[in-house]
Amino acid sequence: MMSEQQTMVYNAFRGQPYLVDQLDVQDEPIYDTISYNASDPLTQNNSTWFTSVGPQSNKSLVQSNMTESRHLVAPEAFSVFGIRLVPNENILALDWLNILKGFVFQFWLNQKPYNTGNIRHYAAGMGTYAQSTRTSESWYTNGFPSLPSGHMLALPLVITNLLSFYAWLVGSDYTLNAAGTGLIFLCELVGLHARAVQ
């Protein structure tokens, strides 16, 4: 007989019974960051999350908690309850508006795109929010920064260690403004992370 929590976990991973007793399940995100300097081009080919990760990428834990490109380490699994896109809050307004106008977001499992939509749809629900009387200070977020304001999926997506996954931006090439701050763009998958019991 499973407890209420075990039943919820079992259902979140589409009834895979090995999860209940053999894996430790935590409510924690999987995330990755792509970064661009001012004057850098932003293209579909260089806007991929969950690909350039691990020690060879020189990304810190602040930038990514993935260790292997495009898949989870066996026997990990992840039930995606939400997807959040978070730009650096000090991005130049002109750059942010052009990115919002020129690109859509896609999340892929194996060779199939899921959750294709406007970047605005994948509200972050987090980020700096400030009001100031200083005219030289501005902050931009993807939606209102509060946990319930982040984009949640009505139907969870399950990533097992056998599935390849990544996300990217699809659209017209755009060169970031030379007078701007560049772009640091976080993609966070919200959900339940199942890992081997230690």
C-alpha positions in Angstrom: 0.0 0.0 0.0 1.5 3.3 -1.1 1.2 6.5 0.9 -0.4 9.6 -0.5 3.0 11.1 -1.3 4.2 7.9 -3.0 1.0 7.8 -5.1 1.6 11.4 -6.2 5.2 10.6 -7.2 4.2 7.4 -8.9 1.6 9.3 -11.0 4.0 12.2 -11.7 6.3 9.7 -13.4 3.5 8.0 -15.3 3.3 5.0 -13.0 6.9 3.8 -13.3 7.0 1.5 -10.2 10.8 1.5 -9.8 10.7 5.1 -8.6 8.8 4.4 -5.4 11.4 2.4 -3.6 14.6 2.7 -5.5 15.0 6.4 -6.2 15.1 9.5 -4.0 12.6 12.1 -5.3 13.1 15.8 -4.5 11.2 18.9 -5.5 14.1 20.7 -7.2 14.7 22.2 -10.7 17.0 21.3 -13.5 18.4 24.4 -15.1 20.9 25.7 -17.7 22.0 29.1 -18.8 23.1 30.5 -22.2 25.1 33.8 -22.2 25.9 36.4 -24.8 28.0 39.6 -24.6 26.9 42.9 -26.1 27.3 42.8 -29.9 27.0 39.0 -30.0 24.7 37.4 -32.5 21.7 35.4 -31.1 20.7 32.6 -33.5 18.8 29.4 -33.4 22.1 27.4 -33.6 23.7 29.1 -30.6 20.6 29.4 -28.4 20.4 25.8 -27.1 20.0 24.9 -23.4 21.0 21.7 -21.8 23.7 21.0 -24.4 26.8 22.8 -23.4 27.1 21.5 -19.8 29.4 19.6 -17.6 33.1 20.3 -16.7 34.1 21.0 -20.3 31.6 23.9 -20.5 33.2 25.8 -17.6 29.7 26.6 -16.3 29.4 27.0 -12.5 26.6 25.5 -10.5 25.0 29.0 -10.6 24.7 28.6 -14.4 23.8 24.9 -14.7 23.2 21.8 -12.6 23.4 19.5 -15.6 26.4 17.2 -15.8 25.9 15.5 -19.2 24.7 17.0 -22.5 21.1 16.5 -23.5 20.3 13.7 -21.0 20.1 12.7 -17.4 22.6 10.4 -15.7 21.3 6.8 -15.2 19.0 6.1 -13.3 17.8 9.7 -12.9 14.4 10.8 -14.1 12.5 14.1 -14.0 8.8 15.0 -14.2 8.5 18.5 -15.6 5.7 20.4 -14.0 6.7 23.8 -15.4 9.1 25.7 -17.7 10.5 29.1 -16.8 12.6 31.5 -19.0 14.5 34.1 -17.0 16.6 36.9 -18.7 19.2 38.9 -16.7 17.2 41.8 -15.2 19.5 44.5 -16.4 19.1 43.5 -20.1 18.8 46.5 -22.5 15.1 47.1 -23.1 15.7 47.3 -26.9 17.4 43.9 -26.9 14.6 42.3 -24.7 11.8 43.7 -26.9 13.6 42.5 -30.1 14.1 39.0 -28.6 10.4 38.8 -27.6 9.4 39.9 -31.1 11.8 37.7 -33.0 11.9 34.3 -31.3 9.7 31.5 -29.9 10.7 28.8 -27.4 10.7 25.1 -28.1 11.4 22.2 -25.7 12.4 18.9 -27.4 12.2 15.3 -26.2 14.1 13.0 -28.5 13.1 14.1 -32.0 9.8 15.7 -31.1 9.1 19.4 -30.2 6.9 20.1 -27.2 5.7 23.3 -25.7 6.4 25.6 -28.7 5.3 29.1 -27.8 6.1 32.7 -27.4 8.8 33.5 -24.8 6.2 35.5 -22.8 4.2 32.4 -22.3 7.0 30.8 -20.3 6.8 33.4 -17.5 9.6 33.1 -15.0 7.8 33.8 -11.8 11.1 34.9 -10.4 13.7 37.6 -10.8 14.5 41.1 -9.4 11.6 43.4 -9.0 12.2 47.0 -7.9 10.7 50.4 -7.9 13.1 53.3 -7.9 13.2 57.1 -8.3 16.6 56.8 -10.1 16.1 57.5 -13.8 19.2 55.5 -14.7 17.9 52.3 -13.1 15.7 49.8 -14.9 14.8 46.1 -14.4 13.1 43.8 -16.8 11.6 40.4 -16.0 9.7 37.8 -18.0 6.4 38.2 -16.1 5.7 39.1 -12.5 8.3 37.7 -10.1 6.2 35.5 -7.7 6.2 31.7 -7.5 2.6 31.3 -8.6 3.2 33.5 -11.6 5.6 31.0 -13.2 4.4 28.9 -16.2 3.2 25.5 -15.1 2.2 22.6 -17.4 -1.3 21.1 -17.3 0.3 17.8 -18.3 3.7 16.9 -16.9 6.5 15.8 -19.3 8.6 12.9 -18.1 12.3 12.8 -18.9 13.9 9.4 -18.2 17.7 8.8 -18.6 17.1 7.2 -22.0 15.5 10.3 -23.4 17.4 13.1 -25.1 16.1 16.6 -24.3 17.0 20.2 -25.0 15.4 23.6 -25.5 16.2 26.4 -27.9 15.0 29.6 -29.5 13.6 29.6 -33.0 13.5 32.8 -35.0 15.4 35.4 -37.0 19.0 36.1 -36.1 19.5 39.1 -33.9 22.7 40.9 -32.9 22.6 42.3 -29.4 23.1 46.0 -29.1 26.8 47.1 -28.6 25.6 49.6 -25.9 23.7 46.9 -23.9 24.6 44.5 -21.2 24.3 41.3 -23.3 22.0 38.5 -22.3 22.2 35.8 -19.6 19.2 33.6 -20.2 18.2 30.9 -17.8 15.9 28.0 -18.7 14.5 26.2 -15.6 12.5 23.0 -15.6 10.4 22.9 -12.5 9.3 19.5 -11.1 10.3 16.3 -9.3 13.9 15.1 -9.7 14.4 11.4 -9.1 17.9 10.2 -8.4 19.6 7.1 -7.1 19.2 6.5 -3.3 22.6 7.1 -1.7 
